[in-house]
C-alpha cells in the first residue's frame, strides 16, 4: 500500500469511530509485551483494535480519539532512543509517528497520565475496553477521580463509561477492500502450505515434521506468524478438537487432520484439510470424508447476503445427522436426532466463526436475541466435521476416524467467495497431489 493510502485508510477509520461516538473520548491501548520466561519475551503482537485504527505496530502505545465538533486523534508512544534502537530496532517516536500515520497530535507515552485527565474534562462519556485489563481499569478510575476533584471549579468528569469494542466490533465485521486483499494473500499462503504438507506426508514421519513444512511455507511467503498453534493430528488424535502436541508418528492407514493458518500483516487465514497418510482413502474413510464434504457444500450454499448466521450451521448439521444414521452411528429418525441433539456425540462444535484480525474475529453472532444477518464483506469460516472415537457401539471400520474440512469465505451479493480454494479437498484431487509428491520425492 502506498504511504498516502496507508495514512488515509486508518484516518478514515478513526473518523468513522468519532462519528459513531458523536461525543466524548475514546481510549484504546495496544497490547503489552509478555514475558515468556525470566527475561525472554514472547514475539510481540499488537492489539487488534488498536492496529485496526492506527496501523502502528510498536508496543507501549495508546490511541485517544476525541469526538465532537472538532474531532481529533492523538497517539501516545515511545520516544526515539538511539541506545534502545541499537538493541531492539527502529522506533518512530511521536513526531515520526504523527507524520507517518496521520495523527493530529502525538506525544511521549510517559505523558499519558498527565494528559488524560485534561482531555477528559467536561466530556460526557468515556469509551474504552471496560474490564479487558485490570491495570487499565484502575488507571482510568484514577484519571476520572482527578477530574472529579475539580468539580468545585465547575469542571465535570464523564458521567458514562461505554465499552468501545461494541462500536469497533461492528466496524471490523465488514471488511474493506484493503482487508480483503490481505486476507486473500494470507489464504493463498496457507493453501500452499497445506499442499506442501500433503506432499510431504508419509507413513513413519512424525506429526511435527509435517508441522515444520507448514511453518516453512508460511514464513517463506512472507507471513509473520502462524495464526494459531497448528493442529497436526494423525489417526485417533484427529478426534481431539484442539490437539496441538503434534508428536505422534504417522501410520499407514491413518488419516491426517491438519488445521493450520498463517497471519499476514495482522490478518488470519484458517484452513483444515484431512487426507490419508498413505495417499489413498480407504472405503470407510472415504464415506466419512464425503459426508463431511457434503455438509460443507450445504453450509456454503447458505452463506448468502440476507441469510441468518445460523443457517449454514443448521444446513451442515442436517446433512451430518442423516449421514450418522446412514452409517449406523445413530438410530431413530432424522427429526428425533435433530431435536434431541444426539448428533453432538460426533459433531460437537459450530460450523464457523468470524475471521479477520483475530482468527476468531470480533463481532456478535446474535443481536437482541436474533441471529445476525450476513452482509457483503463479512468473512467467516465454514468447517463441519465428524469425530468418531472408538467405542463398543461404533462400527469397527469407523473407529478413530476424525475428519474436518474448513475453508475461509467472504459474503458477496451472490455465492460466497471461497478464498482458500487453492487447498485441494476433493478426494481425487488430494490423491493426485499426493501421488505427484511421492513421484517427485
QUIFENWO-V109486 format. One record per residue. N is the residue number from 1. RES is the residue in one letter. SS is DSSP state (a for helix, b for strand, c for the rest). D_LAST is the distance of its C-alpha to the last C-alpha in Angstrom with 2 decimals. Layout:
BEGIN
n: (N:N)
res: (RES:RES)
ss: (SS:SS)
d_last: (D_LAST:D_LAST)
END
This chain:
BEGIN
n: (1:2:3:4:5:6:7:8:9:10:11:12:13:14:15:16:17:18:19:20:21:22:23:24:25:26:27:28:29:30:31:32:33:34:35:36:37:38:39:40:41:42:43:44:45:46:47:48:49:50:51:52:53:54:55:56:57:58:59:60:61:62:63:64:65:66:67:68:69:70:71:72:73:74:75:76:77:78:79:80:81:82:83:84:85:86:87:88:89:90:91:92:93:94:95:96:97:98:99:100:101:102:103:104:105:106:107:108:109:110:111:112:113:114:115:116:117:118:119:120:121:122:123:124:125:126:127:128:129:130:131:132:133:134:135:136:137:138:139:140:141:142:143:144:145:146:147:148:149:150:151:152:153:154:155:156:157:158:159:160:161:162:163:164:165:166:167:168:169:170:171:172:173:174:175:176:177:178:179:180:181:182:183:184:185:186:187:188:189:190:191:192:193:194:195:196:197:198:199:200:201:202:203:204:205:206:207:208:209:210:211:212:213:214:215:216:217:218:219:220:221:222:223:224:225:226:227:228:229:230:231:232:233:234:235:236:237:238:239:240:241:242:243:244:245:246:247:248:249:250:251:252:253:254:255:256:257:258:259:260:261:262:263:264:265:266:267:268:269:270:271:272:273:274:275:276:277:278:279:280:281:282:283:284:285:286:287:288:289:290:291:292:293:294:295:296:297:298:299:300:301:302:303:304:305:306:307:308:309:310:311:312:313:314:315:316:317:318:319:320:321:322:323:324:325:326:327:328:329:330:331:332:333:334:335:336:337:338:339:340:341:342:343:344:345:346:347:348:349:350:351:352:353:354:355:356:357:358:359:360:361:362:363:364:365:366:367:368:369:370:371:372:373:374:375:376:377:378:379:380:381:382:383:384:385:386:387:388:389:390:391:392:393:394:395:396:397:398:399:400:401:402:403:404:405:406:407:408:409:410:411:412:413:414:415:416:417:418:419:420:421:422:423:424:425:426:427:428:429:430:431:432:433:434:435:436:437:438:439:440:441)
res: (X:X:X:X:X:X:X:X:X:X:X:X:X:X:X:X:X:X:X:X:X:X:X:X:X:X:X:X:X:X:X:X:X:X:X:X:X:X:X:X:X:X:X:X:X:X:X:X:X:X:X:X:X:X:X:X:X:X:X:X:X:X:X:X:X:X:X:X:X:X:X:X:X:X:X:X:X:X:X:X:X:X:X:X:X:X:X:X:X:X:X:X:X:X:X:X:X:X:X:X:X:X:X:X:X:X:X:X:X:X:X:X:X:X:X:X:X:X:X:X:X:X:X:X:X:X:X:X:X:X:X:X:X:X:X:X:X:X:X:X:X:X:X:X:X:X:X:X:X:X:X:X:X:X:X:X:X:X:X:X:X:X:X:X:X:X:X:X:X:X:X:X:X:X:X:X:X:X:X:X:X:X:X:X:X:X:X:X:X:X:X:X:X:X:X:X:X:X:X:X:X:X:X:X:X:X:X:X:X:X:X:X:X:X:X:X:X:X:X:X:X:X:X:X:X:X:X:X:X:X:X:X:X:X:X:X:X:X:X:X:X:X:X:X:X:X:X:X:X:X:X:X:X:X:X:X:X:X:X:X:X:X:X:X:X:X:X:X:X:X:X:X:X:X:X:X:X:X:X:X:X:X:X:X:X:X:X:X:X:X:X:X:X:X:X:X:X:X:X:X:X:X:X:X:X:X:X:X:X:X:X:X:X:X:X:X:X:X:X:X:X:X:X:X:X:X:X:X:X:X:X:X:X:X:X:X:X:X:X:X:X:X:X:X:X:X:X:X:X:X:X:X:X:X:X:X:X:X:X:X:X:X:X:X:X:X:X:X:X:X:X:X:X:X:X:X:X:X:X:X:X:X:X:X:X:X:X:X:X:X:X:X:X:X:X:X:X:X:X:X:X:X:X:X:X:X:X:X:X:X:X:X:X:X:X:X:X:X:X:X:X:X:X:X:X:X:X:X:X:X:X:X:X:X:X:X:X:X:X:X:X)
ss: (c:c:a:a:a:a:a:a:a:a:a:a:a:a:a:a:a:a:a:a:a:c:c:c:b:b:b:b:b:c:c:c:c:c:b:b:b:c:c:b:b:c:c:c:c:c:c:a:a:a:a:a:a:a:c:c:c:c:c:c:c:b:b:b:b:b:c:c:c:c:c:b:b:b:b:b:b:c:c:c:c:a:a:a:a:a:a:a:c:c:c:c:a:a:a:a:a:a:a:a:a:c:c:c:b:b:b:b:a:a:a:a:a:a:a:a:a:a:a:a:c:c:c:c:b:b:b:b:c:c:c:c:c:a:a:a:a:a:a:a:a:a:a:a:a:a:a:a:c:c:a:a:a:c:c:c:c:c:c:b:b:b:b:a:a:a:a:a:a:a:a:a:a:b:c:c:a:a:a:a:a:a:a:a:a:a:a:a:a:a:a:a:a:a:a:a:a:a:a:a:c:c:c:c:c:b:a:a:a:a:a:a:a:a:a:a:a:a:a:a:c:c:c:c:b:b:c:c:c:c:b:b:b:b:a:a:a:a:a:c:c:c:c:c:c:c:c:c:b:c:c:c:c:c:b:b:b:b:b:b:c:b:b:b:c:c:b:b:c:c:b:b:b:b:b:b:c:c:c:c:c:c:a:a:a:a:a:a:a:a:a:a:a:a:a:a:a:a:a:a:a:c:c:c:c:c:c:b:c:a:a:a:a:a:a:a:a:a:a:a:a:a:a:a:a:a:c:c:c:c:c:c:c:a:a:a:a:a:a:a:c:a:a:a:a:c:c:c:c:c:c:c:c:b:c:c:c:c:c:c:c:c:c:c:c:b:b:c:c:b:b:c:b:c:c:c:c:b:b:b:b:b:c:c:b:b:b:b:c:c:c:c:c:c:c:a:a:a:c:c:b:b:b:b:c:b:b:b:b:b:c:c:c:c:c:c:b:b:c:c:c:c:c:c:c:c:a:a:a:a:a:a:a:a:a:a:a:a:a:a:c)
d_last: (38.89:41.86:44.17:47.05:45.03:43.71:47.31:48.63:46.01:46.88:50.57:50.72:49.26:51.87:54.59:53.54:53.71:57.18:58.31:57.18:58.99:62.14:63.70:62.98:60.37:56.68:54.92:51.11:49.57:45.97:44.12:45.07:42.76:41.76:41.80:38.77:40.47:43.28:43.05:39.44:38.94:36.29:34.65:37.40:37.26:40.32:42.30:41.21:44.80:45.72:42.71:43.37:46.83:46.21:42.67:43.63:41.02:43.10:44.43:48.20:49.06:51.34:52.10:55.63:56.50:60.22:61.13:64.46:66.38:64.67:61.14:59.17:55.98:56.01:53.20:53.78:51.14:50.80:52.66:51.07:50.91:49.90:49.49:47.24:45.26:44.56:42.90:41.47:41.21:43.17:45.72:47.43:50.79:53.28:54.24:50.73:49.58:52.61:51.90:48.12:48.17:51.55:53.57:57.34:57.76:55.67:57.03:55.97:54.69:57.32:59.98:58.76:61.28:64.11:63.03:62.12:65.60:67.05:64.52:65.34:69.09:70.64:67.32:67.53:63.99:61.05:57.51:54.87:52.22:54.80:53.68:50.18:51.07:54.18:54.68:54.80:57.17:59.49:59.30:60.14:63.07:64.40:64.33:66.07:68.73:69.40:70.09:72.16:74.34:75.50:77.00:80.57:79.75:78.84:75.09:73.02:69.64:67.12:68.33:65.03:61.49:58.71:55.02:53.42:50.16:51.91:52.29:48.91:47.03:48.41:47.62:43.98:43.49:43.49:40.95:41.94:39.86:38.70:37.46:35.68:33.97:32.62:31.58:29.71:27.74:27.06:25.94:23.49:21.97:21.76:20.31:17.44:16.92:16.92:14.32:12.03:13.09:12.45:8.77:8.69:11.07:10.86:14.04:15.20:14.15:17.21:18.54:19.15:15.55:14.97:18.30:17.21:14.47:17.40:19.81:17.67:17.42:21.14:22.36:20.22:21.96:25.39:26.09:28.36:27.78:26.29:29.09:29.39:27.75:24.45:24.51:21.34:22.91:21.49:23.79:27.43:26.76:26.27:29.97:30.95:31.40:31.06:28.76:27.44:27.03:23.24:23.25:22.48:19.65:17.59:18.77:17.79:20.17:20.73:20.56:19.41:21.87:21.13:24.20:23.54:25.00:25.73:29.09:29.70:33.17:34.54:33.24:30.95:28.26:27.67:24.99:24.19:21.55:21.14:18.35:17.40:15.17:14.03:13.63:17.09:20.50:23.19:26.58:28.18:25.36:25.46:29.26:29.30:26.61:28.46:31.66:30.47:29.12:32.55:34.27:32.38:33.38:36.94:36.97:35.63:38.34:40.86:39.57:42.33:44.92:48.05:46.44:46.91:44.16:44.23:43.84:40.01:40.06:42.77:40.93:37.75:39.85:41.67:38.56:37.09:40.45:40.85:37.36:38.28:41.35:39.44:37.01:40.14:39.21:42.61:45.90:48.71:48.91:46.71:49.67:50.25:46.65:46.81:50.29:49.69:46.17:44.89:41.49:41.07:40.14:36.71:36.65:38.46:37.53:38.37:36.20:35.87:37.24:38.12:35.47:36.09:36.87:36.49:33.80:36.78:38.86:42.61:44.90:46.95:45.96:49.62:52.72:56.14:54.79:53.03:49.32:48.46:48.00:44.78:45.24:43.22:41.21:40.58:36.96:35.79:33.02:32.92:31.30:32.54:31.14:31.93:31.84:32.89:33.65:34.42:38.16:40.57:41.42:37.84:36.52:34.21:31.34:31.33:31.61:29.44:27.72:27.57:26.60:27.30:26.50:27.69:28.12:30.27:33.02:35.99:39.32:40.72:43.82:41.89:38.55:36.59:33.87:30.48:28.96:25.70:24.98:21.69:20.13:19.52:21.83:22.62:21.20:19.95:18.33:16.52:15.29:14.21:12.28:10.48:9.83:8.46:6.04:5.02:5.43:3.80:0.00)
END
